[in-house]
Amino acid sequence: MSIHPDHRHDLGTTPADHPSAEPTGDDTLDLRVDDLVALLTGGRRGTVPDTVPGTDLGTDLGTDAGTDRSAGPHPDTAVDSRLDGDLLDSVASWAPADTRFGSFRLVPVRPGRDLPLLTRWMNDPAVAAFWELAGPETVTADHVRAQHEGDGRSVPCLGVLDSTPMSYFEIYRADLDPLARAYPARPHDTGIHLLLGGVADRGRGVGTALLRAVADLVLDHRPRCTRVVAEPDIRNTPSVSAFLSAGFRYAAEIDLPDKRAALMIRDRALRHVL
């Protein structure tokens, strides 16, 4: 399963069982003053270190107990701090979630540690078909760097299942994203992009379980968010099906710059029903 974040796909055909639907005008984009201030004053949070020492993820997910802090913050800590502004309510601090496949948590990407793994995933043909980030490590590095150097509206994360990194997520403010031009966004709408790294994790319900878990994490930790949204390519039938099984509803088909997408929404009000 892969869901591309940059809307750069060829247009697909419209499935017969999903007729096109126009979003209603009931929702409006009404940014809060504090969001506008955060965007205007947050600015660039600096660049991501290019040479963070490689570490073992299994032992690097806890605290930095025993680290000498006399010389200033650890570079990785600095990266995490840039990823945890008010725009997304400190993703790195979100508690783990229990799934039927094990304990799952989101861990913000640290380039010096994670780029080789992410690059390998991006070069998987099934992933590359939708993410379009195949190529050398610099391609993935540029994609991640754009988020790290941004204003905090998108946080790239490893999805870690029982201490094993096995997926990649981007948690983003859909209402502050270009996506908001294509549908009637509401303040604090939060978006999800996902890819499953390992072939063994595809086609057996893992994606559905993780989508539900991450949507629940968003709703648990972002009290002002009333909806979690996604926009998989309409041609990516397995992804659309996984979202439906995870409690999202099919809202409409929307035209994005380089793909026709299925707008999927999971409503806070219906989270315990669907």
PyRosetta script that sets phi, psi and omega in degrees:
from pyrosetta import init, pose_from_sequence

init()
pose = pose_from_sequence("MSIHPDHRHDLGTTPADHPSAEPTGDDTLDLRVDDLVALLTGGRRGTVPDTVPGTDLGTDLGTDAGTDRSAGPHPDTAVDSRLDGDLLDSVASWAPADTRFGSFRLVPVRPGRDLPLLTRWMNDPAVAAFWELAGPETVTADHVRAQHEGDGRSVPCLGVLDSTPMSYFEIYRADLDPLARAYPARPHDTGIHLLLGGVADRGRGVGTALLRAVADLVLDHRPRCTRVVAEPDIRNTPSVSAFLSAGFRYAAEIDLPDKRAALMIRDRALRHVL")
pose.set_psi(1, 132.5)
pose.set_omega(1, 174.2)
pose.set_phi(2, -144.8)
pose.set_psi(2, 141.9)
pose.set_omega(2, -179.2)
pose.set_phi(3, -131.3)
pose.set_psi(3, 117.6)
pose.set_omega(3, -170.1)
pose.set_phi(4, -86.9)
pose.set_psi(4, 139.8)
pose.set_omega(4, -174.9)
pose.set_phi(5, -88.4)
pose.set_psi(5, -18.5)
pose.set_omega(5, -168.1)
pose.set_phi(6, -103.9)
pose.set_psi(6, 7.3)
pose.set_omega(6, 173.9)
pose.set_phi(7, 57.7)
pose.set_psi(7, 47.7)
pose.set_omega(7, -176.0)
pose.set_phi(8, -117.3)
pose.set_psi(8, 44.6)
pose.set_omega(8, -177.2)
pose.set_phi(9, -108.6)
pose.set_psi(9, 159.2)
pose.set_omega(9, 170.4)
pose.set_phi(10, -69.0)
pose.set_psi(10, 153.1)
pose.set_omega(10, 179.4)
pose.set_phi(11, -69.5)
pose.set_psi(11, 140.1)
pose.set_omega(11, 177.2)
pose.set_phi(12, -103.9)
pose.set_psi(12, 172.1)
pose.set_omega(12, 176.7)
pose.set_phi(13, -83.0)
pose.set_psi(13, 159.2)
pose.set_omega(13, -178.7)
pose.set_phi(14, -88.5)
pose.set_psi(14, 119.0)
pose.set_omega(14, 179.2)
pose.set_phi(15, -61.3)
pose.set_psi(15, 146.3)
pose.set_omega(15, -177.9)
pose.set_phi(16, -64.3)
pose.set_psi(16, -28.9)
pose.set_omega(16, -176.7)
pose.set_phi(17, -88.2)
pose.set_psi(17, 1.7)
pose.set_omega(17, 176.7)
pose.set_phi(18, -129.5)
pose.set_psi(18, 75.4)
pose.set_omega(18, 179.2)
pose.set_phi(19, -60.4)
pose.set_psi(19, 149.0)
pose.set_omega(19, -179.1)
pose.set_phi(20, -60.6)
pose.set_psi(20, 141.9)
pose.set_omega(20, 178.5)
pose.set_phi(21, -134.0)
pose.set_psi(21, 136.7)
pose.set_omega(21, 177.8)
pose.set_phi(22, -89.6)
pose.set_psi(22, 129.8)
pose.set_omega(22, 175.8)
pose.set_phi(23, -58.9)
pose.set_psi(23, 142.0)
pose.set_omega(23, 178.5)
pose.set_phi(24, -77.1)
pose.set_psi(24, 169.7)
pose.set_omega(24, 179.7)
pose.set_phi(25, -96.1)
pose.set_psi(25, 19.4)
pose.set_omega(25, -175.3)
pose.set_phi(26, -70.8)
pose.set_psi(26, -28.4)
pose.set_omega(26, -176.8)
pose.set_phi(27, -97.5)
pose.set_psi(27, 149.5)
pose.set_omega(27, 176.6)
pose.set_phi(28, -133.5)
pose.set_psi(28, 151.2)
pose.set_omega(28, 176.6)
pose.set_phi(29, -88.6)
pose.set_psi(29, 107.4)
pose.set_omega(29, -174.2)
pose.set_phi(30, -129.8)
pose.set_psi(30, 86.0)
pose.set_omega(30, -174.9)
pose.set_phi(31, -67.6)
pose.set_psi(31, 137.5)
pose.set_omega(31, 175.2)
pose.set_phi(32, -72.0)
pose.set_psi(32, 153.6)
pose.set_omega(32, 179.7)
pose.set_phi(33, -60.1)
pose.set_psi(33, -39.3)
pose.set_omega(33, -177.4)
pose.set_phi(34, -67.0)
pose.set_psi(34, -31.5)
pose.set_omega(34, 176.3)
pose.set_phi(35, -66.0)
pose.set_psi(35, -43.6)
pose.set_omega(35, -179.7)
pose.set_phi(36, -63.1)
pose.set_psi(36, -42.0)
pose.set_omega(36, 178.4)
pose.set_phi(37, -62.3)
pose.set_psi(37, -41.7)
pose.set_omega(37, 180.0)
pose.set_phi(38, -62.1)
pose.set_psi(38, -40.2)
pose.set_omega(38, 179.4)
pose.set_phi(39, -66.5)
pose.set_psi(39, -40.3)
pose.set_omega(39, -175.3)
pose.set_phi(40, -78.0)
pose.set_psi(40, -30.0)
pose.set_omega(40, -175.1)
pose.set_phi(41, -105.2)
pose.set_psi(41, -17.2)
pose.set_omega(41, -178.1)
pose.set_phi(42, -65.0)
pose.set_psi(42, -42.0)
pose.set_omega(42, 174.7)
pose.set_phi(43, 60.9)
pose.set_psi(43, -166.8)
pose.set_omega(43, 175.9)
pose.set_phi(44, -77.7)
pose.set_psi(44, 135.7)
pose.set_omega(44, -177.7)
pose.set_phi(45, -99.8)
pose.set_psi(45, 23.9)
pose.set_omega(45, 179.6)
pose.set_phi(46, 92.0)
pose.set_psi(46, 175.2)
pose.set_omega(46, -177.7)
pose.set_phi(47, -99.0)
pose.set_psi(47, 157.8)
pose.set_omega(47, 179.5)
pose.set_phi(48, -81.2)
pose.set_psi(48, 134.8)
pose.set_omega(48, 179.5)
pose.set_phi(49, -58.3)
pose.set_psi(49, 135.6)
pose.set_omega(49, 179.9)
pose.set_phi(50, -81.8)
pose.set_psi(50, -16.8)
pose.set_omega(50, -175.1)
pose.set_phi(51, -131.6)
pose.set_psi(51, 68.5)
pose.set_omega(51, 172.3)
pose.set_phi(52, -84.8)
pose.set_psi(52, 127.4)
pose.set_omega(52, -177.9)
pose.set_phi(53, -54.7)
pose.set_psi(53, 137.0)
pose.set_omega(53, 178.0)
pose.set_phi(54, -65.3)
pose.set_psi(54, 141.9)
pose.set_omega(54, -179.6)
pose.set_phi(55, -136.1)
pose.set_psi(55, 163.6)
pose.set_omega(55, 175.3)
pose.set_phi(56, -81.8)
pose.set_psi(56, 116.5)
pose.set_omega(56, -175.6)
pose.set_phi(57, -58.8)
pose.set_psi(57, -36.1)
pose.set_omega(57, -177.2)
pose.set_phi(58, -60.1)
pose.set_psi(58, -29.8)
pose.set_omega(58, -179.5)
pose.set_phi(59, -104.2)
pose.set_psi(59, -3.5)
pose.set_omega(59, -173.9)
pose.set_phi(60, -102.2)
pose.set_psi(60, 7.2)
pose.set_omega(60, -176.4)
pose.set_phi(61, -89.5)
pose.set_psi(61, -11.4)
pose.set_omega(61, -177.8)
pose.set_phi(62, -91.2)
pose.set_psi(62, -156.8)
pose.set_omega(62, -179.9)
pose.set_phi(63, -81.1)
pose.set_psi(63, 170.0)
pose.set_omega(63, 179.3)
pose.set_phi(64, -96.4)
pose.set_psi(64, 40.8)
pose.set_omega(64, -179.4)
pose.set_phi(65, -56.7)
pose.set_psi(65, 134.4)
pose.set_omega(65, 178.0)
pose.set_phi(66, 89.6)
pose.set_psi(66, -5.1)
pose.set_omega(66, -180.0)
pose.set_phi(67, -77.1)
pose.set_psi(67, 137.2)
pose.set_omega(67, 176.6)
pose.set_phi(68, -75.4)
pose.set_psi(68, 114.4)
pose.set_omega(68, -177.0)
pose.set_phi(69, -101.2)
pose.set_psi(69, 8.4)
pose.set_omega(69, -176.7)
pose.set_phi(70, -66.3)
pose.set_psi(70, -25.1)
pose.set_omega(70, -177.8)
pose.set_phi(71, -92.2)
pose.set_psi(71, 9.1)
pose.set_omega(71, 179.9)
pose.set_phi(72, 106.8)
pose.set_psi(72, 179.3)
pose.set_omega(72, -176.2)
pose.set_phi(73, -66.7)
pose.set_psi(73, 146.4)
pose.set_omega(73, 175.1)
pose.set_phi(74, -61.8)
pose.set_psi(74, 140.4)
pose.set_omega(74, -178.3)
pose.set_phi(75, -53.6)
pose.set_psi(75, -41.1)
pose.set_omega(75, -179.8)
pose.set_phi(76, -64.8)
pose.set_psi(76, -36.0)
pose.set_omega(76, 177.2)
pose.set_phi(77, -63.6)
pose.set_psi(77, -38.5)
pose.set_omega(77, 177.8)
pose.set_phi(78, -62.6)
pose.set_psi(78, -40.8)
pose.set_omega(78, 176.9)
pose.set_phi(79, -60.7)
pose.set_psi(79, -48.8)
pose.set_omega(79, -179.2)
pose.set_phi(80, -58.8)
pose.set_psi(80, -40.1)
pose.set_omega(80, -177.4)
pose.set_phi(81, -64.7)
pose.set_psi(81, -32.0)
pose.set_omega(81, 178.5)
pose.set_phi(82, -72.6)
pose.set_psi(82, -21.7)
pose.set_omega(82, -177.3)
pose.set_phi(83, -90.7)
pose.set_psi(83, -3.9)
pose.set_omega(83, -170.9)
pose.set_phi(84, -121.5)
pose.set_psi(84, 48.8)
pose.set_omega(84, 175.9)
pose.set_phi(85, -78.3)
pose.set_psi(85, 179.4)
pose.set_omega(85, -177.9)
pose.set_phi(86, -65.7)
pose.set_psi(86, -19.1)
pose.set_omega(86, -175.5)
pose.set_phi(87, -62.9)
pose.set_psi(87, -26.9)
pose.set_omega(87, 179.7)
pose.set_phi(88, -130.8)
pose.set_psi(88, 18.4)
pose.set_omega(88, 170.8)
pose.set_phi(89, 55.0)
pose.set_psi(89, 47.1)
pose.set_omega(89, 169.3)
pose.set_phi(90, 55.9)
pose.set_psi(90, 70.2)
pose.set_omega(90, -178.8)
pose.set_phi(91, -55.7)
pose.set_psi(91, -38.5)
pose.set_omega(91, -176.7)
pose.set_phi(92, -61.7)
pose.set_psi(92, -22.4)
pose.set_omega(92, -178.0)
pose.set_phi(93, -91.4)
pose.set_psi(93, -2.5)
pose.set_omega(93, -177.3)
pose.set_phi(94, -65.9)
pose.set_psi(94, 139.1)
pose.set_omega(94, -178.1)
pose.set_phi(95, -69.6)
pose.set_psi(95, 156.3)
pose.set_omega(95, 174.4)
pose.set_phi(96, -64.7)
pose.set_psi(96, 161.6)
pose.set_omega(96, 178.1)
pose.set_phi(97, -121.8)
pose.set_psi(97, 141.5)
pose.set_omega(97, 176.0)
pose.set_phi(98, -85.8)
pose.set_psi(98, 132.4)
pose.set_omega(98, 174.3)
pose.set_phi(99, -129.1)
pose.set_psi(99, 169.0)
pose.set_omega(99, 179.5)
pose.set_phi(100, -70.8)
pose.set_psi(100, -8.3)
pose.set_omega(100, 177.7)
pose.set_phi(101, -102.2)
pose.set_psi(101, -3.3)
pose.set_omega(101, 179.9)
pose.set_phi(102, 133.8)
pose.set_psi(102, -174.9)
pose.set_omega(102, -180.0)
pose.set_phi(103, -80.6)
pose.set_psi(103, 131.7)
pose.set_omega(103, -174.6)
pose.set_phi(104, -123.6)
pose.set_psi(104, 142.0)
pose.set_omega(104, 175.0)
pose.set_phi(105, -147.8)
pose.set_psi(105, 157.2)
pose.set_omega(105, 175.4)
pose.set_phi(106, -97.1)
pose.set_psi(106, 130.2)
pose.set_omega(106, 179.9)
pose.set_phi(107, -124.5)
pose.set_psi(107, 113.4)
pose.set_omega(107, 179.5)
pose.set_phi(108, -52.3)
pose.set_psi(108, 139.4)
pose.set_omega(108, -177.3)
pose.set_phi(109, -65.8)
pose.set_psi(109, 136.7)
pose.set_omega(109, 170.5)
pose.set_phi(110, -115.8)
pose.set_psi(110, 112.7)
pose.set_omega(110, -171.6)
pose.set_phi(111, -55.5)
pose.set_psi(111, -43.9)
pose.set_omega(111, -177.6)
pose.set_phi(112, -62.1)
pose.set_psi(112, -25.4)
pose.set_omega(112, 179.9)
pose.set_phi(113, -95.1)
pose.set_psi(113, -36.9)
pose.set_omega(113, -163.0)
pose.set_phi(114, -107.1)
pose.set_psi(114, -14.5)
pose.set_omega(114, -174.1)
pose.set_phi(115, -60.1)
pose.set_psi(115, -41.7)
pose.set_omega(115, 179.2)
pose.set_phi(116, -59.1)
pose.set_psi(116, -41.6)
pose.set_omega(116, 179.5)
pose.set_phi(117, -65.9)
pose.set_psi(117, -46.7)
pose.set_omega(117, -179.4)
pose.set_phi(118, -62.8)
pose.set_psi(118, -39.8)
pose.set_omega(118, 179.4)
pose.set_phi(119, -63.0)
pose.set_psi(119, -40.7)
pose.set_omega(119, 177.6)
pose.set_phi(120, -61.5)
pose.set_psi(120, -42.9)
pose.set_omega(120, 178.6)
pose.set_phi(121, -64.6)
pose.set_psi(121, -43.1)
pose.set_omega(121, -177.5)
pose.set_phi(122, -64.9)
pose.set_psi(122, -21.6)
pose.set_omega(122, 179.1)
pose.set_phi(123, -92.3)
pose.set_psi(123, 1.0)
pose.set_omega(123, 170.8)
pose.set_phi(124, -68.6)
pose.set_psi(124, 127.5)
pose.set_omega(124, -176.5)
pose.set_phi(125, -54.3)
pose.set_psi(125, -38.2)
pose.set_omega(125, -178.9)
pose.set_phi(126, -66.2)
pose.set_psi(126, -33.2)
pose.set_omega(126, 177.5)
pose.set_phi(127, -78.9)
pose.set_psi(127, -45.5)
pose.set_omega(127, -176.4)
pose.set_phi(128, -60.6)
pose.set_psi(128, -28.5)
pose.set_omega(128, -178.6)
pose.set_phi(129, -60.4)
pose.set_psi(129, -28.4)
pose.set_omega(129, -177.9)
pose.set_phi(130, -113.8)
pose.set_psi(130, -32.1)
pose.set_omega(130, -179.7)
pose.set_phi(131, -84.9)
pose.set_psi(131, -27.7)
pose.set_omega(131, 177.2)
pose.set_phi(132, 57.2)
pose.set_psi(132, 41.1)
pose.set_omega(132, 179.4)
pose.set_phi(133, -122.9)
pose.set_psi(133, 23.3)
pose.set_omega(133, 177.1)
pose.set_phi(134, -67.6)
pose.set_psi(134, 152.0)
pose.set_omega(134, 179.6)
pose.set_phi(135, 134.8)
pose.set_psi(135, -165.3)
pose.set_omega(135, -178.7)
pose.set_phi(136, -68.8)
pose.set_psi(136, 170.5)
pose.set_omega(136, -177.0)
pose.set_phi(137, -58.7)
pose.set_psi(137, -28.0)
pose.set_omega(137, -179.1)
pose.set_phi(138, -62.9)
pose.set_psi(138, -29.1)
pose.set_omega(138, 179.5)
pose.set_phi(139, -65.4)
pose.set_psi(139, -48.9)
pose.set_omega(139, 177.4)
pose.set_phi(140, -65.6)
pose.set_psi(140, -39.5)
pose.set_omega(140, -179.8)
pose.set_phi(141, -59.7)
pose.set_psi(141, -42.2)
pose.set_omega(141, 179.5)
pose.set_phi(142, -64.4)
pose.set_psi(142, -38.9)
pose.set_omega(142, -179.6)
pose.set_phi(143, -64.7)
pose.set_psi(143, -44.0)
pose.set_omega(143, 179.4)
pose.set_phi(144, -70.9)
pose.set_psi(144, -40.3)
pose.set_omega(144, -178.0)
pose.set_phi(145, -60.9)
pose.set_psi(145, -36.6)
pose.set_omega(145, 179.7)
pose.set_phi(146, -59.9)
pose.set_psi(146, -33.2)
pose.set_omega(146, 177.4)
pose.set_phi(147, -78.0)
pose.set_psi(147, -42.1)
pose.set_omega(147, -179.9)
pose.set_phi(148, -62.9)
pose.set_psi(148, -34.4)
pose.set_omega(148, -176.3)
pose.set_phi(149, -91.8)
pose.set_psi(149, 2.3)
pose.set_omega(149, -180.0)
pose.set_phi(150, -83.0)
pose.set_psi(150, -160.2)
pose.set_omega(150, -174.2)
pose.set_phi(151, -96.2)
pose.set_psi(151, 9.3)
pose.set_omega(151, 178.2)
pose.set_phi(152, 94.5)
pose.set_psi(152, 9.2)
pose.set_omega(152, -178.1)
pose.set_phi(153, -80.9)
pose.set_psi(153, -10.3)
pose.set_omega(153, 177.7)
pose.set_phi(154, -139.3)
pose.set_psi(154, 131.4)
pose.set_omega(154, -179.0)
pose.set_phi(155, -120.8)
pose.set_psi(155, 115.1)
pose.set_omega(155, 176.3)
pose.set_phi(156, -80.9)
pose.set_psi(156, 133.6)
pose.set_omega(156, -174.2)
pose.set_phi(157, -136.8)
pose.set_psi(157, 147.4)
pose.set_omega(157, 163.1)
pose.set_phi(158, -81.7)
pose.set_psi(158, 140.1)
pose.set_omega(158, 169.1)
pose.set_phi(159, -94.2)
pose.set_psi(159, 118.0)
pose.set_omega(159, -173.0)
pose.set_phi(160, -112.0)
pose.set_psi(160, 120.2)
pose.set_omega(160, -178.5)
pose.set_phi(161, -112.1)
pose.set_psi(161, 115.7)
pose.set_omega(161, -176.9)
pose.set_phi(162, 48.6)
pose.set_psi(162, 50.2)
pose.set_omega(162, 175.7)
pose.set_phi(163, 73.1)
pose.set_psi(163, 4.2)
pose.set_omega(163, 179.7)
pose.set_phi(164, -109.9)
pose.set_psi(164, 120.2)
pose.set_omega(164, 175.2)
pose.set_phi(165, -68.9)
pose.set_psi(165, 122.5)
pose.set_omega(165, -174.4)
pose.set_phi(166, -140.1)
pose.set_psi(166, 3.8)
pose.set_omega(166, -179.5)
pose.set_phi(167, -157.1)
pose.set_psi(167, 165.6)
pose.set_omega(167, 179.3)
pose.set_phi(168, -128.1)
pose.set_psi(168, 130.8)
pose.set_omega(168, 179.1)
pose.set_phi(169, -124.8)
pose.set_psi(169, 148.6)
pose.set_omega(169, 165.1)
pose.set_phi(170, -122.6)
pose.set_psi(170, 119.4)
pose.set_omega(170, 177.1)
pose.set_phi(171, -100.5)
pose.set_psi(171, 122.1)
pose.set_omega(171, -172.1)
pose.set_phi(172, -141.2)
pose.set_psi(172, 156.9)
pose.set_omega(172, 177.5)
pose.set_phi(173, -81.1)
pose.set_psi(173, 99.4)
pose.set_omega(173, -178.0)
pose.set_phi(174, -63.3)
pose.set_psi(174, -31.5)
pose.set_omega(174, -178.8)
pose.set_phi(175, -73.3)
pose.set_psi(175, -15.6)
pose.set_omega(175, 177.8)
pose.set_phi(176, -107.5)
pose.set_psi(176, 5.7)
pose.set_omega(176, -176.3)
pose.set_phi(177, -99.7)
pose.set_psi(177, 155.8)
pose.set_omega(177, 173.2)
pose.set_phi(178, -53.6)
pose.set_psi(178, -22.9)
pose.set_omega(178, 176.1)
pose.set_phi(179, -54.7)
pose.set_psi(179, -31.5)
pose.set_omega(179, -176.6)
pose.set_phi(180, -62.6)
pose.set_psi(180, -18.3)
pose.set_omega(180, 177.3)
pose.set_phi(181, -75.4)
pose.set_psi(181, -15.4)
pose.set_omega(181, -173.1)
pose.set_phi(182, -102.3)
pose.set_psi(182, -6.2)
pose.set_omega(182, 178.8)
pose.set_phi(183, -152.1)
pose.set_psi(183, 163.2)
pose.set_omega(183, -178.9)
pose.set_phi(184, -76.8)
pose.set_psi(184, 85.3)
pose.set_omega(184, -175.2)
pose.set_phi(185, -69.9)
pose.set_psi(185, 151.7)
pose.set_omega(185, 173.0)
pose.set_phi(186, -112.2)
pose.set_psi(186, 152.7)
pose.set_omega(186, 177.9)
pose.set_phi(187, -54.6)
pose.set_psi(187, 133.5)
pose.set_omega(187, 176.5)
pose.set_phi(188, 74.0)
pose.set_psi(188, 10.1)
pose.set_omega(188, 168.8)
pose.set_phi(189, -52.0)
pose.set_psi(189, 132.8)
pose.set_omega(189, -176.2)
pose.set_phi(190, -119.2)
pose.set_psi(190, 129.3)
pose.set_omega(190, -175.8)
pose.set_phi(191, -103.0)
pose.set_psi(191, 159.3)
pose.set_omega(191, 179.2)
pose.set_phi(192, -129.9)
pose.set_psi(192, 131.3)
pose.set_omega(192, 164.0)
pose.set_phi(193, -116.2)
pose.set_psi(193, 144.4)
pose.set_omega(193, -174.8)
pose.set_phi(194, -146.2)
pose.set_psi(194, 142.3)
pose.set_omega(194, 162.2)
pose.set_phi(195, -137.8)
pose.set_psi(195, 144.1)
pose.set_omega(195, 173.3)
pose.set_phi(196, -95.9)
pose.set_psi(196, 125.1)
pose.set_omega(196, -173.4)
pose.set_phi(197, -74.6)
pose.set_psi(197, -39.8)
pose.set_omega(197, -173.7)
pose.set_phi(198, -99.9)
pose.set_psi(198, 138.4)
pose.set_omega(198, 178.2)
pose.set_phi(199, -58.9)
pose.set_psi(199, -35.1)
pose.set_omega(199, -177.0)
pose.set_phi(200, -65.5)
pose.set_psi(200, -19.5)
pose.set_omega(200, -179.2)
pose.set_phi(201, -92.2)
pose.set_psi(201, 1.1)
pose.set_omega(201, -177.5)
pose.set_phi(202, -99.6)
pose.set_psi(202, 142.8)
pose.set_omega(202, 172.8)
pose.set_phi(203, 79.7)
pose.set_psi(203, 13.9)
pose.set_omega(203, 179.1)
pose.set_phi(204, -131.5)
pose.set_psi(204, 19.5)
pose.set_omega(204, 175.0)
pose.set_phi(205, 93.5)
pose.set_psi(205, -1.1)
pose.set_omega(205, -179.1)
pose.set_phi(206, -65.1)
pose.set_psi(206, -44.3)
pose.set_omega(206, -179.2)
pose.set_phi(207, -59.2)
pose.set_psi(207, -43.2)
pose.set_omega(207, 178.2)
pose.set_phi(208, -60.5)
pose.set_psi(208, -45.1)
pose.set_omega(208, -178.7)
pose.set_phi(209, -62.9)
pose.set_psi(209, -40.7)
pose.set_omega(209, -178.5)
pose.set_phi(210, -72.2)
pose.set_psi(210, -37.8)
pose.set_omega(210, 177.7)
pose.set_phi(211, -62.1)
pose.set_psi(211, -43.1)
pose.set_omega(211, 177.6)
pose.set_phi(212, -64.1)
pose.set_psi(212, -42.6)
pose.set_omega(212, -179.0)
pose.set_phi(213, -63.5)
pose.set_psi(213, -44.6)
pose.set_omega(213, -177.7)
pose.set_phi(214, -69.7)
pose.set_psi(214, -39.3)
pose.set_omega(214, 175.9)
pose.set_phi(215, -60.4)
pose.set_psi(215, -41.2)
pose.set_omega(215, 177.5)
pose.set_phi(216, -64.7)
pose.set_psi(216, -39.5)
pose.set_omega(216, 177.5)
pose.set_phi(217, -61.2)
pose.set_psi(217, -43.6)
pose.set_omega(217, 178.3)
pose.set_phi(218, -59.3)
pose.set_psi(218, -48.7)
pose.set_omega(218, -177.2)
pose.set_phi(219, -68.6)
pose.set_psi(219, -31.6)
pose.set_omega(219, 178.3)
pose.set_phi(220, -71.6)
pose.set_psi(220, -36.5)
pose.set_omega(220, -171.7)
pose.set_phi(221, -105.0)
pose.set_psi(221, -6.0)
pose.set_omega(221, 178.3)
pose.set_phi(222, -123.0)
pose.set_psi(222, 80.3)
pose.set_omega(222, -172.9)
pose.set_phi(223, -61.0)
pose.set_psi(223, -23.5)
pose.set_omega(223, 179.8)
pose.set_phi(224, -84.4)
pose.set_psi(224, -7.2)
pose.set_omega(224, 179.7)
pose.set_phi(225, -86.5)
pose.set_psi(225, 124.0)
pose.set_omega(225, 179.1)
pose.set_phi(226, -102.5)
pose.set_psi(226, -12.1)
pose.set_omega(226, -177.6)
pose.set_phi(227, -146.8)
pose.set_psi(227, 140.7)
pose.set_omega(227, 170.1)
pose.set_phi(228, -106.6)
pose.set_psi(228, 132.3)
pose.set_omega(228, -174.0)
pose.set_phi(229, -125.3)
pose.set_psi(229, 161.7)
pose.set_omega(229, 174.6)
pose.set_phi(230, -153.8)
pose.set_psi(230, 161.1)
pose.set_omega(230, -177.7)
pose.set_phi(231, -140.9)
pose.set_psi(231, 64.7)
pose.set_omega(231, 177.1)
pose.set_phi(232, -65.6)
pose.set_psi(232, 150.4)
pose.set_omega(232, 174.1)
pose.set_phi(233, -55.5)
pose.set_psi(233, 134.2)
pose.set_omega(233, -176.8)
pose.set_phi(234, -62.1)
pose.set_psi(234, -21.7)
pose.set_omega(234, 178.7)
pose.set_phi(235, -78.0)
pose.set_psi(235, -17.6)
pose.set_omega(235, -175.5)
pose.set_phi(236, -84.9)
pose.set_psi(236, 74.6)
pose.set_omega(236, -174.6)
pose.set_phi(237, -56.8)
pose.set_psi(237, -43.8)
pose.set_omega(237, 178.9)
pose.set_phi(238, -58.6)
pose.set_psi(238, -37.8)
pose.set_omega(238, 179.8)
pose.set_phi(239, -68.5)
pose.set_psi(239, -46.3)
pose.set_omega(239, 178.8)
pose.set_phi(240, -58.7)
pose.set_psi(240, -43.8)
pose.set_omega(240, 179.4)
pose.set_phi(241, -62.3)
pose.set_psi(241, -40.3)
pose.set_omega(241, -179.7)
pose.set_phi(242, -64.2)
pose.set_psi(242, -41.6)
pose.set_omega(242, 177.4)
pose.set_phi(243, -62.0)
pose.set_psi(243, -44.3)
pose.set_omega(243, 178.9)
pose.set_phi(244, -59.7)
pose.set_psi(244, -43.2)
pose.set_omega(244, -179.2)
pose.set_phi(245, -68.9)
pose.set_psi(245, -22.3)
pose.set_omega(245, -178.7)
pose.set_phi(246, -89.3)
pose.set_psi(246, 7.8)
pose.set_omega(246, 176.5)
pose.set_phi(247, 97.3)
pose.set_psi(247, 5.8)
pose.set_omega(247, 174.6)
pose.set_phi(248, -83.7)
pose.set_psi(248, 153.4)
pose.set_omega(248, 174.4)
pose.set_phi(249, -110.9)
pose.set_psi(249, 148.0)
pose.set_omega(249, 175.4)
pose.set_phi(250, -78.8)
pose.set_psi(250, 116.9)
pose.set_omega(250, -174.5)
pose.set_phi(251, -98.5)
pose.set_psi(251, -38.7)
pose.set_omega(251, -176.0)
pose.set_phi(252, -175.8)
pose.set_psi(252, 168.8)
pose.set_omega(252, 164.6)
pose.set_phi(253, -101.0)
pose.set_psi(253, 135.6)
pose.set_omega(253, -177.8)
pose.set_phi(254, -129.2)
pose.set_psi(254, 146.5)
pose.set_omega(254, 177.7)
pose.set_phi(255, -93.8)
pose.set_psi(255, 119.0)
pose.set_omega(255, 174.6)
pose.set_phi(256, -107.1)
pose.set_psi(256, 168.4)
pose.set_omega(256, -172.0)
pose.set_phi(257, -49.4)
pose.set_psi(257, -39.0)
pose.set_omega(257, -176.1)
pose.set_phi(258, -132.6)
pose.set_psi(258, 21.8)
pose.set_omega(258, 174.0)
pose.set_phi(259, -161.3)
pose.set_psi(259, 159.4)
pose.set_omega(259, 168.1)
pose.set_phi(260, -101.0)
pose.set_psi(260, 125.1)
pose.set_omega(260, -169.9)
pose.set_phi(261, -117.3)
pose.set_psi(261, 154.4)
pose.set_omega(261, 170.6)
pose.set_phi(262, -92.8)
pose.set_psi(262, 117.6)
pose.set_omega(262, 176.3)
pose.set_phi(263, -80.5)
pose.set_psi(263, 114.7)
pose.set_omega(263, -179.0)
pose.set_phi(264, -109.8)
pose.set_psi(264, 135.6)
pose.set_omega(264, -176.5)
pose.set_phi(265, -133.3)
pose.set_psi(265, 133.8)
pose.set_omega(265, 169.8)
pose.set_phi(266, -114.7)
pose.set_psi(266, 116.9)
pose.set_omega(266, -175.4)
pose.set_phi(267, -89.1)
pose.set_psi(267, 136.3)
pose.set_omega(267, 175.4)
pose.set_phi(268, -55.8)
pose.set_psi(268, -41.2)
pose.set_omega(268, -175.6)
pose.set_phi(269, -65.0)
pose.set_psi(269, -22.4)
pose.set_omega(269, -176.5)
pose.set_phi(270, -111.3)
pose.set_psi(270, 8.8)
pose.set_omega(270, -171.9)
pose.set_phi(271, -61.9)
pose.set_psi(271, -29.5)
pose.set_omega(271, -179.4)
pose.set_phi(272, -95.9)
pose.set_psi(272, 4.1)
pose.set_omega(272, 179.4)
pose.set_phi(273, -104.1)
pose.set_psi(273, -43.4)
pose.set_omega(273, -177.0)
pose.set_phi(274, -94.7)
pose.dump_pdb("model.pdb")
